[in-house]
Amino acid sequence: MPKPIWKERMDALQITDLNDIFRTAKPIIGMVHCWPLPGAPGYTGYGIQTIVDNALRDTYALAEGGVDGIIVENMWDIPYRVGPHIAPESIAAHAVVAHAVREAIDIPMGINVVHNGSTALLGIALASRADFIRVCMFTGAGVWDAGSWDEGCAADLLRRRKELGAEHIKILADVDKKHSVRFPGIDLATHMQWTCFFGADALIVSGTMTGDAPDLDKVRQAKRLAGNQPVLIGSGTTIDNIVAFMGVADGVIVGSSIKEDGLCEHPVSRERVRILIHAARVHAE
């Protein structure tokens, strides 16, 4: 029996191959970590141009190093606000920075707002012409590291995406997200099932904090549970584990290990990016 027309349309929106976004089936995605944005405790009045300049420096290093895509993130707005509590000045500044990055390079670009930017995340993506968004808590519920209780944003996000004519912006959704603890009873299998059911285009598994790698067995389990949906590594990828991760997962998102001296607050190192990507590509060949 043929699918109802509404189900055909919903299924058509959900990709099953990362090549549809990144022009390769197994992308390596680099992080552009914005300096503290206005309103964040680390912001000292240096102005938006300084934030843009540092973001562009990292963007060029990632692009020249050979990444398949980038994500522009408010990494240093610590401690993080959540969802509707993310301040308008942060959202506006993030959009300005992301737009400058978009104008500078022609590789797939995504947006992440920590923690769980939801519809604000979508607004930044639209303003900057991003290709995708990373959603920290698409489904389920839990507690973030700063103590905020949060819940999945799928219902609001997908309705708003449709209203804005933005269904071309794809959704990479975290499951068992770092910096958080899930509500009791939401195990990995349950969380992945919910996330796939509501239409995420790819799933992201991570360690416990920024720079921490997930256990390889967890990645294998996630890949088994994901069905047709791609699985990405969301933290902790290094020169030492990228071959193992790429052998199981469908791609990686990398930030800390490709910085100068391997420190997350430092600039991106072109050489570290090249070495990481060379290791992955040589093994793939």
CORDAHU-V88086 format. One record per residue. RES is the residue in three letters. OMEGA is omega as a letter, one per 30 degrees, with the letter a starting at -180 (* if undefined). NEAR is the number of other ideal C-beta (glycine too) atoms within 12 Angstrom. Layout:
<<RES,OMEGA,NEAR> <RES,OMEGA,NEAR>>
//
This chain:
<<MET,a,4> <PRO,l,6> <LYS,l,11> <PRO,a,10> <ILE,a,10> <TRP,l,10> <LYS,l,14> <GLU,a,12> <ARG,a,14> <MET,l,17> <ASP,a,17> <ALA,l,17> <LEU,a,24> <GLN,a,30> <ILE,l,28> <THR,a,25> <ASP,a,21> <LEU,l,36> <ASN,l,20> <ASP,l,23> <ILE,a,36> <PHE,l,35> <ARG,l,17> <THR,a,26> <ALA,a,22> <LYS,a,32> <PRO,l,40> <ILE,a,45> <ILE,a,49> <GLY,a,47> <MET,l,43> <VAL,a,49> <HIS,a,44> <CYS,l,46> <TRP,l,37> <PRO,a,31> <LEU,l,44> <PRO,a,28> <GLY,l,23> <ALA,a,28> <PRO,a,16> <GLY,a,23> <TYR,a,24> <THR,l,15> <GLY,a,13> <TYR,l,18> <GLY,a,18> <ILE,a,27> <GLN,l,15> <THR,l,22> <ILE,l,39> <VAL,a,31> <ASP,l,21> <ASN,l,31> <ALA,l,43> <LEU,l,30> <ARG,l,28> <ASP,l,44> <THR,l,38> <TYR,l,25> <ALA,l,32> <LEU,a,43> <ALA,a,30> <GLU,l,22> <GLY,l,30> <GLY,l,28> <VAL,a,43> <ASP,l,37> <GLY,l,43> <ILE,l,51> <ILE,l,52> <VAL,a,54> <GLU,l,43> <ASN,a,46> <MET,a,36> <TRP,l,32> <ASP,a,36> <ILE,f,28> <PRO,a,19> <TYR,l,37> <ARG,a,31> <VAL,l,34> <GLY,a,30> <PRO,a,21> <HIS,l,24> <ILE,a,35> <ALA,a,24> <PRO,l,18> <GLU,l,21> <SER,l,37> <ILE,a,35> <ALA,a,24> <ALA,l,39> <HIS,l,49> <ALA,l,35> <VAL,a,27> <VAL,a,47> <ALA,l,45> <HIS,l,27> <ALA,l,32> <VAL,l,43> <ARG,l,31> <GLU,a,17> <ALA,a,27> <ILE,a,30> <ASP,l,15> <ILE,a,31> <PRO,a,36> <MET,l,43> <GLY,l,47> <ILE,l,47> <ASN,l,50> <VAL,l,46> <VAL,f,47> <HIS,l,41> <ASN,a,44> <GLY,l,43> <SER,a,41> <THR,l,31> <ALA,l,39> <LEU,l,49> <LEU,l,39> <GLY,l,30> <ILE,a,42> <ALA,l,42> <LEU,a,28> <ALA,a,26> <SER,a,37> <ARG,l,25> <ALA,a,40> <ASP,a,37> <PHE,l,42> <ILE,l,48> <ARG,a,50> <VAL,a,49> <CYS,l,48> <MET,a,46> <PHE,l,42> <THR,l,37> <GLY,a,38> <ALA,l,28> <GLY,a,32> <VAL,l,23> <TRP,a,30> <ASP,l,22> <ALA,l,20> <GLY,a,16> <SER,l,26> <TRP,a,20> <ASP,a,37> <GLU,a,29> <GLY,a,33> <CYS,a,38> <ALA,a,28> <ALA,l,18> <ASP,a,25> <LEU,a,38> <LEU,l,32> <ARG,a,18> <ARG,l,25> <ARG,l,32> <LYS,a,20> <GLU,a,15> <LEU,a,18> <GLY,a,11> <ALA,a,29> <GLU,l,26> <HIS,l,23> <ILE,a,37> <LYS,a,36> <ILE,l,44> <LEU,a,47> <ALA,l,48> <ASP,l,46> <VAL,a,46> <ASP,a,41> <LYS,l,46> <LYS,a,36> <HIS,a,34> <SER,l,35> <VAL,a,22> <ARG,l,30> <PHE,a,21> <PRO,l,11> <GLY,l,13> <ILE,l,26> <ASP,a,19> <LEU,a,32> <ALA,l,21> <THR,a,21> <HIS,l,36> <MET,l,35> <GLN,l,22> <TRP,a,31> <THR,l,41> <CYS,a,31> <PHE,a,22> <PHE,l,31> <GLY,l,33> <ALA,a,43> <ASP,l,43> <ALA,a,51> <LEU,a,51> <ILE,l,48> <VAL,a,48> <SER,l,42> <GLY,a,30> <THR,a,22> <MET,l,21> <THR,l,33> <GLY,l,28> <ASP,l,25> <ALA,l,32> <PRO,l,39> <ASP,a,23> <LEU,l,24> <ASP,l,15> <LYS,l,31> <VAL,l,38> <ARG,l,21> <GLN,l,24> <ALA,l,39> <LYS,l,31> <ARG,a,19> <LEU,a,26> <ALA,a,32> <GLY,a,20> <ASN,a,19> <GLN,l,35> <PRO,l,40> <VAL,l,44> <LEU,l,46> <ILE,a,47> <GLY,l,47> <SER,l,40> <GLY,l,36> <THR,l,46> <THR,l,28> <ILE,a,27> <ASP,a,15> <ASN,a,29> <ILE,l,36> <VAL,l,25> <ALA,a,25> <PHE,a,42> <MET,l,34> <GLY,a,21> <VAL,a,29> <ALA,a,44> <ASP,l,38> <GLY,a,42> <VAL,l,49> <ILE,a,50> <VAL,l,50> <GLY,a,48> <SER,a,34> <SER,l,37> <ILE,l,43> <LYS,l,33> <GLU,a,20> <ASP,a,15> <GLY,a,23> <LEU,a,18> <CYS,a,27> <GLU,a,23> <HIS,l,21> <PRO,l,28> <VAL,l,39> <SER,l,28> <ARG,a,25> <GLU,l,20> <ARG,l,34> <VAL,a,38> <ARG,a,25> <ILE,a,24> <LEU,a,39> <ILE,l,36> <HIS,l,20> <ALA,a,30> <ALA,a,36> <ARG,a,22> <VAL,l,15> <HIS,a,18> <ALA,a,18> <GLU,*,9>>
//
